[in-house]
Amino acid sequence: MDMNEIYGNSDWLKAVDLAGKEWTLRIAATSVATMKGWDGQPKKQIVLKFFGAQKQLGLNRINAKRIEKMYGRNWEQDWIGKEVRLYESEAPNAKGNTVPCIRVRELPPAPTPFAPHVLPNAAPHPSVIMPQTTGLSAPPQPPIIESENPAFGLSRTFGMGAVDDIPF
């Protein structure tokens, strides 16, 4: 019997669940949970639930600070609906052993669409060929994917793929 069959059935997201891949997930809900720290003492921790995922992630201080830098201090409101990228890493634990962990990576900035600078009410230069605007349609939009998830209700993601593809 595999040890993951015994210990892997947890409500908490672990590094092994990421299977060596980076995952971009959208935050569905935040809360606070009291966990037992390395010293056995209770400590509070921000907990994230994600659209399409069954497991939740307890944030350590490093990951909480990274998300705070991306989306602000008000984790109860400002983080909902935002995306985070999770990846597997390693870190020393309280006993000095290197153990697998989950880290949050800052998302790359969204590309800005190219828009040439045009002066208002300026006539185009005679050598500029202006595009014909009749018959043109709007650029295609990313698909809207809807999924019914009993834990979070109806979720909508834009161009990210089906939320059912998340294995954890």
Short mmCIF file of the C-alpha atoms (twelve columns), coordinates in Angstrom:
data_MODEL
# 
_entry.id   MODEL 
# 
loop_
_atom_site.group_PDB 
_atom_site.id 
_atom_site.type_symbol 
_atom_site.label_atom_id 
_atom_site.label_alt_id 
_atom_site.label_comp_id 
_atom_site.label_asym_id 
_atom_site.label_seq_id 
_atom_site.Cartn_x 
_atom_site.Cartn_y 
_atom_site.Cartn_z 
_atom_site.pdbx_PDB_model_num 
ATOM 1   C CA . MET A 1   0.000   0.000  0.000   1 
ATOM 2   C CA . ASP A 2   1.250   3.462  -0.936  1 
ATOM 3   C CA . MET A 3   1.785   5.917  1.975   1 
ATOM 4   C CA . ASN A 4   -0.225  8.541  0.061   1 
ATOM 5   C CA . GLU A 5   -3.218  6.215  0.287   1 
ATOM 6   C CA . ILE A 6   -2.922  6.391  4.087   1 
ATOM 7   C CA . TYR A 7   -1.730  9.949  4.719   1 
ATOM 8   C CA . GLY A 8   -2.592  11.689 1.446   1 
ATOM 9   C CA . ASN A 9   -6.339  11.853 1.994   1 
ATOM 10  C CA . SER A 10  -6.362  15.316 3.519   1 
ATOM 11  C CA . ASP A 11  -8.444  18.461 3.118   1 
ATOM 12  C CA . TRP A 12  -5.189  20.454 2.963   1 
ATOM 13  C CA . LEU A 13  -3.191  21.077 -0.184  1 
ATOM 14  C CA . LYS A 14  0.348   19.699 0.045   1 
ATOM 15  C CA . ALA A 15  3.388   20.090 -2.208  1 
ATOM 16  C CA . VAL A 16  3.029   16.530 -3.511  1 
ATOM 17  C CA . ASP A 17  -0.482  17.379 -4.764  1 
ATOM 18  C CA . LEU A 18  1.003   19.819 -7.288  1 
ATOM 19  C CA . ALA A 19  2.783   16.889 -9.011  1 
ATOM 20  C CA . GLY A 20  5.771   19.050 -9.989  1 
ATOM 21  C CA . LYS A 21  3.604   21.461 -12.010 1 
ATOM 22  C CA . GLU A 22  2.762   25.123 -11.535 1 
ATOM 23  C CA . TRP A 23  -0.924  25.797 -11.038 1 
ATOM 24  C CA . THR A 24  -2.699  29.115 -11.528 1 
ATOM 25  C CA . LEU A 25  -5.806  29.042 -9.343  1 
ATOM 26  C CA . ARG A 26  -8.540  31.576 -8.616  1 
ATOM 27  C CA . ILE A 27  -9.322  32.301 -4.956  1 
ATOM 28  C CA . ALA A 28  -12.943 31.483 -4.098  1 
ATOM 29  C CA . ALA A 29  -12.910 32.183 -0.343  1 
ATOM 30  C CA . THR A 30  -10.613 33.136 2.528   1 
ATOM 31  C CA . SER A 31  -10.855 32.353 6.219   1 
ATOM 32  C CA . VAL A 32  -8.723  31.969 9.340   1 
ATOM 33  C CA . ALA A 33  -7.957  28.626 10.964  1 
ATOM 34  C CA . THR A 34  -6.068  27.810 14.136  1 
ATOM 35  C CA . MET A 35  -3.358  25.225 13.438  1 
ATOM 36  C CA . LYS A 36  -0.754  23.538 15.564  1 
ATOM 37  C CA . GLY A 37  2.673   25.057 14.899  1 
ATOM 38  C CA . TRP A 38  6.024   23.261 14.821  1 
ATOM 39  C CA . ASP A 39  6.410   23.946 18.534  1 
ATOM 40  C CA . GLY A 40  3.025   22.401 19.298  1 
ATOM 41  C CA . GLN A 41  1.468   25.767 20.127  1 
ATOM 42  C CA . PRO A 42  -1.679  26.964 18.338  1 
ATOM 43  C CA . LYS A 43  -1.212  29.615 15.665  1 
ATOM 44  C CA . LYS A 44  -3.612  31.411 13.348  1 
ATOM 45  C CA . GLN A 45  -3.257  31.080 9.609   1 
ATOM 46  C CA . ILE A 46  -5.064  32.470 6.568   1 
ATOM 47  C CA . VAL A 47  -6.727  29.698 4.572   1 
ATOM 48  C CA . LEU A 48  -7.537  29.895 0.856   1 
ATOM 49  C CA . LYS A 49  -10.202 27.925 -0.993  1 
ATOM 50  C CA . PHE A 50  -9.963  27.797 -4.778  1 
ATOM 51  C CA . PHE A 51  -12.559 27.462 -7.514  1 
ATOM 52  C CA . GLY A 52  -12.564 23.898 -8.831  1 
ATOM 53  C CA . ALA A 53  -10.283 22.498 -6.094  1 
ATOM 54  C CA . GLN A 54  -11.391 20.215 -3.277  1 
ATOM 55  C CA . LYS A 55  -8.423  20.983 -1.034  1 
ATOM 56  C CA . GLN A 56  -7.645  24.258 0.699   1 
ATOM 57  C CA . LEU A 57  -4.271  25.917 1.315   1 
ATOM 58  C CA . GLY A 58  -3.097  27.195 4.684   1 
ATOM 59  C CA . LEU A 59  -0.757  30.141 4.081   1 
ATOM 60  C CA . ASN A 60  2.524   30.456 5.890   1 
ATOM 61  C CA . ARG A 61  3.854   33.958 6.493   1 
ATOM 62  C CA . ILE A 62  6.011   33.977 3.321   1 
ATOM 63  C CA . ASN A 63  3.120   33.070 1.013   1 
ATOM 64  C CA . ALA A 64  0.712   35.448 2.782   1 
ATOM 65  C CA . LYS A 65  3.187   38.325 2.321   1 
ATOM 66  C CA . ARG A 66  3.617   37.517 -1.384  1 
ATOM 67  C CA . ILE A 67  -0.136  37.605 -1.972  1 
ATOM 68  C CA . GLU A 68  -0.417  40.764 0.125   1 
ATOM 69  C CA . LYS A 69  2.179   42.396 -2.140  1 
ATOM 70  C CA . MET A 70  0.166   41.383 -5.214  1 
ATOM 71  C CA . TYR A 71  -3.371  42.205 -4.037  1 
ATOM 72  C CA . GLY A 72  -3.237  44.268 -0.842  1 
ATOM 73  C CA . ARG A 73  -3.653  43.800 2.901   1 
ATOM 74  C CA . ASN A 74  -7.413  43.257 2.999   1 
ATOM 75  C CA . TRP A 75  -7.348  39.495 2.446   1 
ATOM 76  C CA . GLU A 76  -11.008 39.120 3.439   1 
ATOM 77  C CA . GLN A 77  -12.236 41.143 0.436   1 
ATOM 78  C CA . ASP A 78  -9.455  42.074 -1.974  1 
ATOM 79  C CA . TRP A 79  -8.132  38.560 -2.593  1 
ATOM 80  C CA . ILE A 80  -11.458 36.951 -3.570  1 
ATOM 81  C CA . GLY A 81  -11.588 36.254 -7.314  1 
ATOM 82  C CA . LYS A 82  -7.855  36.921 -7.786  1 
ATOM 83  C CA . GLU A 83  -5.436  34.380 -9.235  1 
ATOM 84  C CA . VAL A 84  -2.311  32.974 -7.620  1 
ATOM 85  C CA . ARG A 85  0.328   30.696 -9.106  1 
ATOM 86  C CA . LEU A 86  1.411   27.816 -6.868  1 
ATOM 87  C CA . TYR A 87  4.541   25.746 -7.316  1 
ATOM 88  C CA . GLU A 88  6.443   23.093 -5.393  1 
ATOM 89  C CA . SER A 89  9.636   24.082 -3.604  1 
ATOM 90  C CA . GLU A 90  11.703  23.125 -0.568  1 
ATOM 91  C CA . ALA A 91  12.326  24.901 2.724   1 
ATOM 92  C CA . PRO A 92  13.948  24.083 6.060   1 
ATOM 93  C CA . ASN A 93  11.557  23.131 8.838   1 
ATOM 94  C CA . ALA A 94  11.970  23.972 12.535  1 
ATOM 95  C CA . LYS A 95  14.243  20.941 13.001  1 
ATOM 96  C CA . GLY A 96  16.565  22.068 10.190  1 
ATOM 97  C CA . ASN A 97  15.463  19.366 7.734   1 
ATOM 98  C CA . THR A 98  14.671  20.319 4.154   1 
ATOM 99  C CA . VAL A 99  11.047  19.474 3.383   1 
ATOM 100 C CA . PRO A 100 8.768   19.995 0.374   1 
ATOM 101 C CA . CYS A 101 6.527   23.053 0.510   1 
ATOM 102 C CA . ILE A 102 4.172   25.124 -1.638  1 
ATOM 103 C CA . ARG A 103 5.194   28.618 -2.683  1 
ATOM 104 C CA . VAL A 104 3.262   31.422 -4.340  1 
ATOM 105 C CA . ARG A 105 4.798   33.023 -7.407  1 
ATOM 106 C CA . GLU A 106 3.833   36.494 -8.557  1 
ATOM 107 C CA . LEU A 107 1.876   36.360 -11.775 1 
ATOM 108 C CA . PRO A 108 3.449   38.060 -14.782 1 
ATOM 109 C CA . PRO A 109 1.757   41.327 -15.702 1 
ATOM 110 C CA . ALA A 110 -0.978  41.035 -18.301 1 
ATOM 111 C CA . PRO A 111 0.156   42.210 -21.710 1 
ATOM 112 C CA . THR A 112 -1.127  45.616 -22.637 1 
ATOM 113 C CA . PRO A 113 -2.730  45.859 -26.059 1 
ATOM 114 C CA . PHE A 114 -0.888  47.982 -28.587 1 
ATOM 115 C CA . ALA A 115 -2.647  51.278 -29.188 1 
ATOM 116 C CA . PRO A 116 -0.955  53.812 -31.450 1 
ATOM 117 C CA . HIS A 117 -1.002  57.352 -30.185 1 
ATOM 118 C CA . VAL A 118 -3.509  59.423 -32.116 1 
ATOM 119 C CA . LEU A 119 -4.099  63.088 -31.525 1 
ATOM 120 C CA . PRO A 120 -7.767  63.982 -31.158 1 
ATOM 121 C CA . ASN A 121 -9.302  65.587 -34.262 1 
ATOM 122 C CA . ALA A 122 -6.071  65.103 -36.207 1 
ATOM 123 C CA . ALA A 123 -6.293  64.171 -39.849 1 
ATOM 124 C CA . PRO A 124 -4.149  61.189 -40.838 1 
ATOM 125 C CA . HIS A 125 -0.992  61.838 -42.796 1 
ATOM 126 C CA . PRO A 126 -1.620  61.384 -46.546 1 
ATOM 127 C CA . SER A 127 0.750   58.389 -46.659 1 
ATOM 128 C CA . VAL A 128 -1.156  56.515 -43.909 1 
ATOM 129 C CA . ILE A 129 -3.651  53.961 -45.146 1 
ATOM 130 C CA . MET A 130 -6.596  53.878 -42.769 1 
ATOM 131 C CA . PRO A 131 -8.288  50.497 -42.264 1 
ATOM 132 C CA . GLN A 132 -11.835 50.125 -43.461 1 
ATOM 133 C CA . THR A 133 -14.160 49.824 -40.473 1 
ATOM 134 C CA . THR A 134 -17.177 48.435 -42.279 1 
ATOM 135 C CA . GLY A 135 -17.672 44.695 -41.960 1 
ATOM 136 C CA . LEU A 136 -15.040 44.259 -39.251 1 
ATOM 137 C CA . SER A 137 -15.994 42.340 -36.153 1 
ATOM 138 C CA . ALA A 138 -14.648 42.570 -32.627 1 
ATOM 139 C CA . PRO A 139 -11.643 40.388 -31.770 1 
ATOM 140 C CA . PRO A 140 -12.537 36.948 -30.400 1 
ATOM 141 C CA . GLN A 141 -12.990 36.801 -26.638 1 
ATOM 142 C CA . PRO A 142 -11.681 33.944 -24.468 1 
ATOM 143 C CA . PRO A 143 -14.310 31.312 -23.791 1 
ATOM 144 C CA . ILE A 144 -16.367 31.524 -20.622 1 
ATOM 145 C CA . ILE A 145 -16.309 28.197 -18.880 1 
ATOM 146 C CA . GLU A 146 -18.927 27.489 -16.264 1 
ATOM 147 C CA . SER A 147 -18.751 24.618 -13.811 1 
ATOM 148 C CA . GLU A 148 -21.043 23.612 -10.996 1 
ATOM 149 C CA . ASN A 149 -18.985 22.793 -7.910  1 
ATOM 150 C CA . PRO A 150 -20.933 21.703 -4.806  1 
ATOM 151 C CA . ALA A 151 -18.378 23.317 -2.500  1 
ATOM 152 C CA . PHE A 152 -18.414 26.765 -4.102  1 
ATOM 153 C CA . GLY A 153 -21.467 26.938 -6.364  1 
ATOM 154 C CA . LEU A 154 -21.244 28.154 -9.937  1 
ATOM 155 C CA . SER A 155 -17.776 29.326 -10.872 1 
ATOM 156 C CA . ARG A 156 -16.724 31.205 -13.970 1 
ATOM 157 C CA . THR A 157 -13.207 31.268 -15.316 1 
ATOM 158 C CA . PHE A 158 -12.149 33.118 -18.425 1 
ATOM 159 C CA . GLY A 159 -9.901  31.266 -20.848 1 
ATOM 160 C CA . MET A 160 -8.227  29.171 -18.124 1 
ATOM 161 C CA . GLY A 161 -9.561  25.747 -19.074 1 
ATOM 162 C CA . ALA A 162 -12.133 23.684 -17.296 1 
ATOM 163 C CA . VAL A 163 -12.036 23.841 -13.528 1 
ATOM 164 C CA . ASP A 164 -12.714 20.092 -13.463 1 
ATOM 165 C CA . ASP A 165 -9.114  19.532 -14.644 1 
ATOM 166 C CA . ILE A 166 -7.741  20.309 -11.162 1 
ATOM 167 C CA . PRO A 167 -6.794  16.948 -9.571  1 
ATOM 168 C CA . PHE A 168 -6.778  18.120 -5.948  1 
# 
